[in-house]
Amino acid sequence: MKKLIYLSLIFLIISPLIASDISDYRKAESYISKNKLDDAVRILTNLYKTSRDTSILPGVILHLADLTSDAELSSKYYKEICKRFPKRKEATLALIRLGQYYYAMEAYKMAISYFSKALKRPLSNFARQKVQYWLGKSFAMIDKTDSARIYFSLVVNEDTLSPYYKLSKTSLEKLSKGNNKNNNITIETAKDTTTKYGIQIGVFSNKNNAKKLEKKYKAKGYNVFIFKDFSNGTTRYKVIIGKFNNKNNAEDYIKIFRKAEGVSCWITKIND
């Protein structure tokens, strides 16, 4: 009897707290819809630290991951969702986001791993086509063109109204141009003296400063290098991400990189 009374008292104490957490969560979502992101982050951060309501926590963590400009912190939040709430729909979204994160980091095998996990879960038609498209891009980046074609074809053959239809069709057309490396959509290391394109993230007159920035992005897993440029009688050291055989591929990648890192960068020519 005493135990029952004790449990009842706990319920009476906790119930108002849970109701308050739900109310705060809805308020944060309202702020997000109104683009009042700082207010939303403040509420969500407090809920993340204090709430024990598992009905809202996965959403709280997902929103925090999506709203932070720190890509590495976002990935930690996504992984936390997958670990703590593996059966929730938010975990599916987290797997997709992690796939995109590792794609941006050029860790394509990791990206494939997360996208593949997401594909095994219940998905809407839109989400499934999105994952298939990104799997195709990831396999293309590691020159597994047969696998890439399979996933692009799944999107193209299923729904011509899908926003990923045109993207997948274009990717298939690039792959179908044969073994001509100038049409390859992967990032490549230069093997000749033709013009390449890279994503420039910094330029310095002092080589040591360039090395510091290079080291920072190497630690994040990027394919980064220093390009020594001598023009107008001045030596400059450019810090560059990736090497692309054509400008279109560089333009595709810079959109992903900017979203992942939130830094100023631009496309530059590299003449080996």
C-alpha positions in Angstrom: 0.0 0.0 0.0 2.8 2.4 0.9 4.6 1.6 -2.3 1.4 2.4 -4.3 1.0 5.8 -2.5 4.7 6.6 -3.1 4.3 5.9 -6.8 1.2 8.0 -7.0 3.0 10.9 -5.4 5.9 10.6 -7.9 3.4 10.6 -10.7 1.6 13.7 -9.4 5.0 15.5 -9.1 6.3 14.4 -12.6 3.1 14.9 -14.6 3.2 18.7 -14.5 6.9 18.7 -15.4 6.3 16.5 -18.5 3.3 18.7 -19.5 5.6 21.7 -19.2 8.3 20.1 -21.3 5.8 19.3 -24.1 4.6 22.8 -24.0 8.1 24.2 -24.3 8.9 21.8 -27.1 5.9 23.0 -29.1 6.9 26.6 -28.4 10.4 25.8 -29.8 8.9 24.3 -33.0 6.7 27.4 -33.3 9.8 29.5 -33.1 11.5 27.4 -35.8 8.5 27.9 -38.1 8.8 31.6 -37.6 12.6 31.6 -38.1 13.3 32.7 -34.6 16.1 30.2 -34.4 18.0 31.7 -31.4 14.9 31.4 -29.2 14.3 27.9 -30.4 17.8 26.8 -29.7 17.6 28.3 -26.2 14.5 26.3 -25.3 15.8 23.1 -27.0 19.1 23.3 -25.2 17.4 23.6 -21.9 15.1 20.6 -22.7 18.1 18.6 -23.8 19.8 19.2 -20.4 16.7 18.7 -18.1 13.9 16.8 -19.8 13.4 13.0 -19.3 10.4 12.9 -21.5 11.3 10.3 -24.2 8.3 11.3 -26.3 10.0 14.6 -27.2 13.7 14.0 -26.6 14.5 12.5 -30.0 12.9 15.5 -31.7 14.7 17.9 -29.4 18.1 16.4 -30.3 17.2 16.3 -34.0 16.3 19.9 -34.0 19.5 20.9 -32.2 21.5 18.9 -34.7 19.8 20.6 -37.6 20.1 24.1 -36.2 23.7 24.1 -35.1 26.3 25.5 -37.6 28.9 23.1 -36.2 28.9 20.1 -38.5 30.9 17.9 -36.1 28.5 18.7 -33.2 25.6 17.9 -35.5 27.0 14.4 -36.2 27.4 13.8 -32.5 23.7 14.6 -31.9 22.6 12.4 -34.8 24.7 9.5 -33.5 23.2 10.0 -30.0 19.7 9.7 -31.5 20.6 6.4 -33.3 22.1 5.0 -30.1 19.4 6.1 -27.6 16.3 5.9 -29.7 17.1 3.4 -32.5 13.5 2.5 -33.3 12.2 6.1 -33.5 11.5 7.8 -36.9 14.0 10.5 -35.8 16.7 7.8 -36.0 15.9 7.2 -39.6 16.4 10.9 -40.4 19.6 10.9 -38.3 21.0 8.0 -40.4 20.3 10.0 -43.6 21.9 13.1 -42.2 25.0 11.2 -41.1 25.3 9.8 -44.6 25.2 13.3 -46.0 27.7 14.5 -43.4 30.2 11.8 -44.2 29.7 12.4 -48.0 30.7 16.0 -47.4 33.7 14.8 -45.4 34.7 12.7 -48.5 34.4 9.6 -46.3 32.3 7.9 -48.9 32.4 4.3 -47.5 31.1 5.7 -44.2 28.4 7.5 -46.1 27.4 4.3 -47.9 27.2 2.5 -44.6 24.7 5.0 -43.1 22.6 5.4 -46.3 22.4 1.6 -46.5 21.2 1.4 -42.9 18.6 4.0 -43.6 17.4 2.2 -46.7 16.6 -0.9 -44.6 14.1 1.1 -42.5 10.5 2.1 -43.3 10.7 5.1 -45.6 8.3 7.3 -47.6 8.7 7.2 -51.4 10.4 10.6 -51.3 12.9 9.6 -48.5 13.7 6.3 -50.2 14.4 8.0 -53.5 16.6 10.6 -51.7 18.6 7.8 -50.1 18.9 5.9 -53.3 20.2 9.0 -55.1 22.8 9.7 -52.4 23.9 6.0 -52.5 24.4 6.4 -56.2 26.5 9.5 -55.7 28.6 7.9 -53.0 29.3 4.8 -55.0 30.2 7.0 -58.0 32.7 8.8 -55.9 34.7 5.6 -55.2 34.5 4.6 -58.9 32.0 1.7 -58.2 30.0 2.8 -61.3 27.9 -0.4 -61.5 26.5 0.1 -58.0 26.0 3.8 -58.8 24.0 3.0 -61.9 21.8 0.6 -59.9 20.7 3.2 -57.4 20.3 6.0 -59.9 18.2 3.7 -62.1 16.0 2.8 -59.2 15.0 6.5 -58.9 14.7 7.1 -62.6 12.5 4.0 -63.2 10.2 4.7 -60.3 8.8 8.2 -60.4 9.4 10.9 -63.0 7.8 13.5 -60.7 10.4 12.9 -58.0 12.7 15.9 -57.4 15.5 13.3 -57.5 14.5 12.0 -60.9 16.3 14.7 -62.9 19.4 14.5 -60.7 19.6 10.8 -61.0 19.0 10.9 -64.8 21.8 13.4 -65.2 24.1 11.3 -63.1 23.3 8.2 -65.3 24.0 10.1 -68.4 27.4 11.1 -67.1 28.2 7.5 -66.2 27.0 6.3 -69.6 29.6 8.4 -71.4 32.0 5.5 -70.9 35.5 5.6 -69.5 36.3 9.1 -70.6 37.8 10.5 -67.4 36.9 14.0 -68.3 33.2 13.1 -67.8 33.8 11.2 -64.6 31.8 12.6 -61.7 34.3 11.6 -59.0 37.0 13.6 -57.4 40.3 12.6 -58.8 44.0 13.1 -58.3 45.6 14.9 -61.2 47.4 12.5 -63.6 48.3 15.0 -66.3 48.9 18.7 -66.9 45.4 19.7 -67.8 43.5 22.3 -65.8 41.9 21.0 -62.6 39.5 22.7 -60.2 39.6 22.8 -56.4 37.7 24.4 -53.5 39.9 27.2 -52.1 39.4 27.7 -48.4 42.2 30.1 -47.7 45.2 31.9 -49.2 48.3 33.1 -47.3 51.7 34.8 -47.9 53.1 32.8 -44.9 53.4 29.1 -45.6 53.1 28.2 -41.9 49.7 29.8 -41.7 48.6 27.8 -44.7 49.9 24.6 -43.0 47.9 25.3 -39.9 44.7 25.5 -42.0 45.6 22.4 -44.0 46.2 20.5 -40.7 42.8 21.5 -39.4 40.9 20.1 -42.4 43.1 17.0 -42.7 42.1 16.2 -39.1 38.4 16.4 -40.3 39.2 13.8 -43.0 39.2 16.1 -46.0 41.4 15.7 -49.1 43.2 19.0 -48.6 46.6 20.3 -49.9 48.6 23.5 -50.3 49.0 24.9 -53.8 52.0 27.3 -54.3 51.0 30.1 -56.6 53.4 32.6 -58.1 51.8 35.4 -60.0 52.4 39.1 -60.3 55.8 38.6 -58.7 54.3 37.4 -55.4 54.3 33.9 -53.9 51.0 32.8 -52.2 50.0 29.6 -50.6 46.5 28.4 -51.4 44.7 25.9 -49.2 42.5 23.7 -51.4 40.0 20.9 -50.9 39.8 18.2 -53.7 40.8 18.1 -57.3 38.1 17.9 -60.0 38.4 17.3 -63.7 35.6 19.7 -64.6 34.1 22.8 -63.1 30.6 21.4 -62.9 31.7 18.7 -60.4 33.5 21.3 -58.3 30.3 23.4 -58.3 28.3 20.4 -57.1 30.8 19.7 -54.3 31.1 23.3 -53.1 27.4 23.4 -52.2 27.8 20.4 -49.9 31.0 21.7 -48.4 29.6 25.1 -47.6 26.6 23.5 -45.9 28.8 21.2 -43.9 31.4 23.7 -42.8 29.7 27.1 -43.1 33.0 28.8 -44.3 33.8 31.2 -47.1 35.2 29.3 -50.1 35.4 29.5 -53.8 36.3 27.5 -56.9 39.9 28.0 -58.2 41.8 26.6 -61.2 44.8 24.4 -60.5 47.4 24.0 -63.2 49.8 21.2 -62.3 
